[in-house]
Amino acid sequence: MTAEAPLCPGYTTLATRLASRLALLFAPFYCGAVKKIEAVVKPFKSEAVREALIEIGVEGMTMSEVKGFGRQKGHSEIYRGSEYTVDFLPKVKFEVVIADDRVGRAVDAILNAAKTGKIGDGKIFVTPVEEAVRIRTGERGPEAV
C-alpha cells in the first residue's frame, strides 16, 4: 500500500482523518484556499486603502459606510449650545475574499494605507471562507472568487 500525498502540506493527520470522498471534495477549503478580510478604517483613509488593494492586484472588494466604536468610545460634540455624546463614529468597512497565499500582502497593504498612529485607526479581521458560490454560473470554491 502506497502512502498518498496529504490534502494540504502540513496537515497529514487531518488528511488521514478525512480520507473519505467528501474530504477530497472539500480539500481546497481545509487547506485554507480562500480567506475573507474585513477591515474597518477611518473614512478619510478609504481611498488610500482602495488604491493600495488595487495596486497589489485585488480584483474585487466591497466597501460599506458603517458606524461603530472601540476603545475610543465615541466623543462629545456641542451643537447649538448643547453637548451631545456621539457613541457611534463613522467608519468604512472593506470586505475582500482572496486566495490564502495573497492574504499577507493584502493585510500589509491595508495596514500601510490606513495607519495614522492615532487611536481609532481601525481593525483587520481574517477569517476562513467555508464556501463561495458564483450566482451567475453556479461555480463553487476558489473558482467562484
Order of alpha helices (4+ residues) and beta strands (2+ residues): alpha-alpha-alpha-beta-alpha-beta-beta-beta-beta-alpha-beta
